[in-house]
């Protein structure tokens, strides 16, 4: 007992050291076994004879398509969130509802061409001077007395050649100065060229007609001003003075 009392710490230390040595030997054995198991190829899972039914992803695919291709936002149409309805009263008291206003519902009721006409009438005296009737933009007719190779007062043309007797020519050749074109005219065959148009417009919300409008004319729709910037034989193009937005109205 005296020996144990004197050396019990050493005995405990020896027991602990022996336990650690035993644990180290055991750990080495366990690691060797695990290393051998990991070196072997993994076993294949058992193959089942039953096939899984395919998943029905119709709803999910439809939701994905809707997210990736959202429908366009329509700000026009019959709803009134962004398009307030306008009501107009007819002379008989009946109310008319308009879901659209402005140049989009302008209608073209008529387009009339405007002509420049150069007509030869007759010679004067010995044929050195000729009598011409001029009409520009289908306006008022004026009379000119041109000579050969001299520029006229209107500045539209010059007589370049006279065919037939000078006092009774059969044809007169003109040079149109703006284009350089050379044309033949006679008393029954004047020069005629379309140089513009007038248009008649109708705006139903205000029950108003805009007649004989020309390029550059300005008119008002619902308090906003618009300018005609182009007229052809089948359409009219107008531009907002405020926003510069252009609208094309076709002749129906």
C-alpha positions in Angstrom: 0.0 0.0 0.0 2.9 2.3 0.8 4.2 1.7 -2.7 0.9 2.6 -4.3 0.6 5.7 -2.2 4.0 6.9 -3.3 3.7 6.1 -7.0 -0.1 6.3 -7.9 0.5 9.3 -10.3 3.0 7.3 -12.3 0.7 4.3 -12.3 -2.2 6.4 -13.7 0.1 8.0 -16.3 1.2 4.5 -17.4 -2.5 3.4 -17.8 -3.3 6.5 -19.8 -0.3 6.0 -22.1 -1.2 2.4 -22.6 -4.8 3.4 -23.5 -3.5 5.9 -26.1 -1.2 3.3 -27.6 -4.1 0.9 -27.9 -6.3 3.6 -29.4 -3.5 4.4 -32.0 -3.2 0.8 -33.0 -7.0 0.5 -33.3 -7.2 3.7 -35.4 -4.5 2.4 -37.7 -6.5 -0.9 -38.2 -9.7 1.0 -38.9 -8.1 3.4 -41.4 -6.5 0.4 -43.3 -9.9 -1.3 -43.6 -11.6 1.9 -44.8 -8.8 2.5 -47.3 -9.3 -1.0 -48.7 -13.1 -0.5 -49.0 -12.7 2.8 -50.8 -10.3 1.3 -53.3 -12.9 -1.1 -54.5 -15.4 0.1 -57.2 -18.8 1.1 -55.9 -21.5 -1.4 -56.2 -24.3 -0.7 -58.7 -27.7 0.1 -57.3 -30.3 -2.6 -57.9 -32.2 -2.1 -61.2 -35.9 -1.9 -60.8 -38.1 -3.4 -63.4 -40.7 -0.7 -62.8 -40.5 2.5 -64.9 -41.5 5.8 -63.4 -44.3 7.6 -65.1 -43.2 10.9 -66.8 -44.0 14.0 -64.8 -46.8 16.2 -66.1 -45.3 19.6 -66.4 -48.0 21.2 -68.5 -49.0 23.8 -65.9 -45.4 24.7 -65.1 -44.4 25.0 -68.8 -47.4 27.3 -69.4 -46.5 29.5 -66.5 -42.9 29.7 -67.7 -44.0 30.6 -71.2 -46.2 33.3 -69.8 -43.4 34.8 -67.7 -40.8 34.7 -70.6 -43.3 36.1 -73.2 -45.6 38.5 -71.4 -48.6 39.9 -73.4 -48.1 43.4 -74.6 -49.7 46.2 -72.6 -52.5 47.7 -74.6 -53.2 51.3 -73.7 -55.7 51.9 -76.5 -59.1 50.3 -77.2 -62.4 50.4 -75.5 -61.2 50.8 -71.9 -61.1 54.3 -70.4 -58.2 54.1 -67.9 -55.9 55.9 -70.3 -58.5 56.8 -73.0 -61.3 59.0 -71.6 -64.5 58.9 -73.5 -65.7 62.0 -75.2 -69.4 62.7 -75.5 -70.8 65.1 -78.2 -74.4 66.3 -78.5 -76.0 66.3 -81.9 -78.3 69.1 -83.0 -81.3 66.9 -82.2 -80.0 66.4 -78.6 -78.7 62.8 -79.1 -75.4 62.0 -77.4 -72.6 60.4 -79.4 -69.7 58.6 -77.7 -66.2 58.7 -79.1 -63.5 56.5 -77.7 -60.9 58.1 -79.9 -60.2 61.7 -80.8 -57.7 63.7 -82.7 -56.2 63.2 -86.2 -56.6 59.4 -85.9 -60.3 59.7 -86.7 -60.0 62.5 -89.3 -61.5 61.4 -92.6 -60.6 62.6 -96.1 -63.7 63.3 -98.1 -62.1 64.7 -101.2 -58.8 65.5 -102.9 -58.6 67.9 -105.8 -55.5 68.4 -108.0 -54.2 71.8 -108.7 -52.7 72.5 -112.1 -50.3 74.9 -113.8 -51.6 75.4 -117.3 -49.7 77.3 -120.1 -52.0 77.8 -123.1 -51.2 79.4 -126.5 -54.0 81.6 -127.8 -52.9 83.5 -131.0 -50.1 85.5 -132.5 -50.1 89.3 -132.7 -49.0 91.4 -135.6 -46.4 89.6 -137.8 -46.0 86.8 -135.2 -43.1 88.2 -133.3 -45.2 88.3 -130.1 -47.7 85.6 -129.0 -50.6 85.7 -126.6 -50.5 83.1 -123.8 -52.9 82.4 -121.0 -51.2 81.2 -117.7 -52.9 79.6 -114.7 -50.9 78.6 -111.7 -52.2 76.2 -108.9 -55.6 76.3 -110.7 -55.8 80.0 -109.7 -56.7 83.1 -111.6 -55.8 83.2 -115.3 -53.4 85.9 -116.5 -52.3 86.9 -120.0 -48.7 87.1 -121.1 -47.1 88.3 -124.4 -43.9 86.4 -124.7 -41.3 86.6 -127.4 -39.0 83.8 -128.7 -36.0 83.2 -126.4 -37.1 85.8 -123.8 -38.0 85.0 -120.2 -41.6 85.7 -119.4 -43.0 87.6 -116.5 -44.0 84.5 -114.6 -40.6 82.9 -115.2 -42.2 79.5 -116.0 -41.0 79.0 -119.5 -39.2 80.3 -122.6 -40.3 79.9 -126.3 -37.5 78.0 -128.0 -39.0 77.2 -131.4 -42.0 78.1 -133.6 -43.1 75.5 -136.1 -45.1 76.7 -139.2 -45.7 80.2 -140.4 -44.7 82.8 -137.7 -48.1 84.5 -138.0 -50.0 81.2 -137.7 -47.8 78.6 -136.1 -48.9 75.0 -135.8 -46.8 74.2 -132.7 -44.7 76.1 -130.3 -41.8 74.5 -128.4 -41.5 75.6 -124.8 -38.7 75.0 -122.3 -40.0 74.6 -118.7 -37.4 76.5 -116.7 -37.8 74.6 -113.4 -37.2 71.2 -114.9 -35.5 71.9 -118.3 -38.2 69.9 -120.0 -39.1 70.8 -123.6 -42.7 70.4 -124.7 -44.8 71.2 -127.7 -48.1 73.1 -127.4 -50.7 74.3 -129.8 -54.0 76.2 -129.5 -55.9 72.9 -128.7 -53.1 71.3 -126.7 -51.9 73.4 -123.7 -49.2 72.4 -121.3 -50.8 71.0 -118.1 -49.0 69.9 -115.0 -50.2 68.9 -111.5 -48.4 71.1 -109.0 -50.4 70.5 -105.8 -53.6 69.4 -104.2 -56.4 70.7 -102.0 -58.2 68.4 -99.5 -61.5 68.4 -97.7 -61.4 66.9 -94.2 -64.1 65.8 -91.9 -63.9 65.6 -88.0 -67.0 63.9 -86.6 -66.4 64.6 -82.8 -66.8 68.3 -83.5 -69.1 67.9 -86.5 -66.8 70.1 -88.5 -65.5 70.2 -92.1 -62.2 71.7 -93.2 -62.6 72.5 -96.8 -60.0 73.3 -99.5 -57.0 72.8 -97.2 -53.5 73.1 -98.7 -50.0 72.2 -97.6 -49.0 74.5 -94.8 -52.6 75.2 -93.6 -53.2 74.9 -89.8 -56.4 73.8 -88.2 -57.6 72.9 -84.7 -59.0 69.7 -83.2 -60.2 69.7 -79.6 -58.1 72.7 -78.8 -54.8 71.4 -80.3 -53.4 72.7 -83.5 -52.3 70.6 -86.5 -50.5 71.5 -89.7 -50.9 69.8 -93.1 -47.4 68.8 -94.3 -48.2 66.7 -97.3 -51.0 66.0 -99.7 -50.9 63.4 -102.5 -53.6 62.0 -104.8 -54.6 59.4 -102.1 -53.5 60.6 -98.7 -52.9 63.5 -96.3 -50.2 63.8 -93.7 -50.7 66.1 -90.7 -48.3 67.1 -87.9 -49.1 68.2 -84.3 -47.7 71.7 -83.7 -47.2 70.7 -80.0 -45.6 67.3 -80.2 -44.5 67.1 -83.9 -46.2 63.7 -84.1 -47.3 62.9 -87.7 -50.5 61.1 -88.7 -51.3 59.8 -92.2 -55.0 59.7 -93.3 -55.7 57.8 -96.4 -58.5 58.7 -98.9 -61.2 56.0 -98.7 
